Amino acid sequence: MTTEQRPPLPPFTLETAIKKARAAEDAWNSCDPQRVSLAYTQDSRWRNRADFVTGRAEIVTFLSRKWKREQEYRLIKEVWAYEGNRIAVRFAYEWRDDSGNWFRSYGNENWEFDEHGLMRARHASINDLPIAESERKFHWDRSAPRPADHPGLSDLGL
């Protein structure tokens, strides 16, 4: 039997933590719940706002609901801290609801990985800020990952 692996593997360095965060960002920006779920252990535990999710099947269900509600989703993650098998990131994402109202959601995530690089715990705190469409800062083509030359959170003053 082969063991699932998701490089980079812990213990993380600054370089590998940044790679891990960017891989997560790219997966989440795909808005493909099945793809995203593969980065987590079979029994991964989440707290996302007030939702508690356990396991890949619940992750897929949760993300399917999320991206049905949060349309034109674009996310940027930035490493805040790392040590051993843990990474803390801050993030912002922009989205609109089905009435055309735009939001920027800000948050922090604490991640814990198993030895194979799969995330076994995710704790997310998120706040939503209504914004005008003219205030949007994330404008890349949704069919591709954020371009390498697109500013990150710090560069955007977020």
C-alpha positions as CSV (number, residue, x, y, z in Angstrom):
1,M,0.0,0.0,0.0
2,T,1.3,3.5,-0.9
3,T,1.0,6.4,1.5
4,E,-0.5,9.6,0.2
5,Q,2.0,12.5,0.2
6,R,1.6,16.2,-0.4
7,P,5.0,17.8,-0.6
8,P,6.5,19.9,0.7
9,L,6.7,17.9,3.9
10,P,7.3,19.0,7.5
11,P,9.4,20.2,9.2
12,F,8.8,23.4,7.2
13,T,11.4,26.1,6.4
14,L,10.3,29.6,5.3
15,E,10.7,28.5,1.7
16,T,8.7,25.3,2.0
17,A,6.0,27.0,4.1
18,I,5.5,29.6,1.4
19,K,5.3,26.8,-1.2
20,K,2.7,25.0,0.9
21,A,0.6,28.2,1.3
22,R,0.8,28.9,-2.5
23,A,-0.2,25.4,-3.3
24,A,-3.2,25.8,-1.0
25,E,-4.1,29.1,-2.5
26,D,-4.0,27.7,-6.0
27,A,-6.1,24.7,-5.1
28,W,-8.7,26.9,-3.3
29,N,-8.8,29.3,-6.2
30,S,-9.8,26.4,-8.5
31,C,-13.1,26.2,-6.6
32,D,-12.9,22.4,-7.1
33,P,-14.0,20.9,-3.7
34,Q,-12.7,17.4,-4.7
35,R,-9.2,18.8,-5.6
36,V,-9.0,20.8,-2.4
37,S,-10.0,17.8,-0.3
38,L,-7.0,15.8,-1.4
39,A,-4.7,18.0,0.5
40,Y,-6.3,16.9,3.8
41,T,-6.1,13.7,5.8
42,Q,-9.0,11.3,5.6
43,D,-10.1,12.3,9.1
44,S,-9.0,16.0,8.9
45,R,-10.7,18.3,11.4
46,W,-11.7,21.9,10.6
47,R,-13.2,24.8,12.3
48,N,-14.3,27.3,9.7
49,R,-16.0,30.3,11.3
50,A,-18.8,28.5,13.3
51,D,-18.7,25.3,11.1
52,F,-17.0,22.2,12.3
53,V,-16.1,19.7,9.6
54,T,-14.5,16.3,9.8
55,G,-13.1,14.2,7.0
56,R,-12.8,14.6,3.2
57,A,-16.5,13.9,2.4
58,E,-17.6,16.7,4.7
59,I,-14.9,19.0,3.3
60,V,-16.3,18.4,-0.2
61,T,-19.9,19.1,1.0
62,F,-18.8,22.3,2.9
63,L,-16.8,23.7,0.0
64,S,-19.5,22.9,-2.6
65,R,-22.0,25.0,-0.5
66,K,-19.4,27.7,0.0
67,W,-18.6,28.2,-3.6
68,K,-22.2,28.1,-4.7
69,R,-22.7,31.1,-2.4
70,E,-19.3,32.9,-2.9
71,Q,-19.2,33.5,-6.6
72,E,-16.2,34.9,-8.6
73,Y,-14.0,33.8,-5.6
74,R,-10.4,35.0,-5.7
75,L,-8.0,34.3,-2.7
76,I,-4.5,35.3,-1.6
77,K,-2.7,33.6,1.3
78,E,0.4,34.8,3.0
79,V,2.6,32.9,5.5
80,W,2.5,34.6,9.0
81,A,4.5,32.0,11.0
82,Y,5.7,28.4,10.8
83,E,7.4,25.8,13.0
84,G,7.8,22.1,12.7
85,N,4.6,20.7,11.2
86,R,2.5,23.9,11.7
87,I,1.9,26.9,9.5
88,A,-0.1,30.0,10.2
89,V,-1.4,32.1,7.3
90,R,-3.3,35.2,6.9
91,F,-5.6,35.6,3.9
92,A,-8.1,37.7,2.1
93,Y,-10.5,36.8,-0.6
94,E,-13.0,38.6,-2.7
95,W,-16.4,37.3,-3.9
96,R,-19.9,38.4,-4.8
97,D,-23.2,37.0,-3.8
98,D,-26.0,36.1,-6.2
99,S,-27.5,39.6,-5.8
100,G,-24.2,41.2,-7.1
101,N,-23.0,42.4,-3.7
102,W,-19.2,42.3,-3.3
103,F,-17.3,41.3,-0.2
104,R,-13.7,41.0,0.9
105,S,-13.2,38.4,3.6
106,Y,-10.2,38.6,5.8
107,G,-8.9,35.8,8.1
108,N,-6.3,33.7,9.7
109,E,-5.7,30.0,9.5
110,N,-3.7,27.7,11.7
111,W,-2.7,24.5,9.9
112,E,-1.2,21.3,11.3
113,F,0.2,18.6,9.0
114,D,0.9,14.9,9.3
115,E,4.3,13.5,8.3
116,H,3.1,13.0,4.8
117,G,2.3,16.7,4.2
118,L,-1.5,16.2,4.5
119,M,-3.3,18.7,6.6
120,R,-4.9,17.1,9.6
121,A,-6.2,20.2,11.4
122,R,-7.4,23.6,10.1
123,H,-8.7,26.4,12.3
124,A,-10.0,29.4,10.4
125,S,-11.3,32.8,11.7
126,I,-12.9,35.0,9.1
127,N,-14.6,38.4,8.9
128,D,-16.5,39.7,5.9
129,L,-16.4,43.3,4.8
130,P,-18.9,44.6,2.2
131,I,-17.0,46.5,-0.6
132,A,-18.0,48.3,-3.8
133,E,-17.1,46.6,-7.0
134,S,-14.8,49.5,-7.7
135,E,-12.8,48.6,-4.5
136,R,-11.9,45.2,-5.7
137,K,-8.1,44.5,-5.8
138,F,-8.1,40.9,-7.1
139,H,-8.5,40.9,-10.9
140,W,-6.8,37.9,-12.4
141,D,-8.5,35.4,-14.8
142,R,-10.4,32.9,-12.6
143,S,-9.5,30.1,-15.0
144,A,-5.9,30.2,-13.9
145,P,-3.9,30.6,-10.6
146,R,-3.0,34.1,-9.4
147,P,-0.2,35.3,-11.7
148,A,3.3,35.4,-10.2
149,D,3.5,39.1,-10.8
150,H,0.1,39.9,-9.1
151,P,0.7,41.7,-5.8
152,G,0.4,39.7,-2.5
153,L,-1.5,40.9,0.6
154,S,1.4,43.0,2.0
155,D,2.0,44.6,-1.4
156,L,-1.7,45.5,-1.6
157,G,-1.7,47.0,1.9
158,L,-4.0,44.4,3.2
